[in-house]
Amino acid sequence: MPRSLENSVSIRQRVSRQGHGLTGNIDNWDIKSHPMKKSEFGVWEIVLPPVDGQPAIPHNSKIKVTITLALGLWAGAELIGSA
């Protein structure tokens, strides 16, 4: 693994929606702080580089992948905002 990727966290989603993101206690549940980008292959991706040499998502963190739909913004199975 290239040195620049050590302790990085990579998350991919293949659901085709309007948008995806990552939220949790790593960012005080700020649903806009970690947006995912859609690749040319239709896969939503985010790579979180290490922080001070440690993984960006510490062990025992609570996170959810958010999904933006026409109805609103969802994290897991709960509606956390409206569009």
Secondary structure, 3 states (H helix, E strand, C coil): CCHHHCCCEEEEECCCCCEEEEEECCCCCCCCCCECEECCCCCEEEEECCECCECCCCCCCCEEEEEEECCEEEECCEEEECC
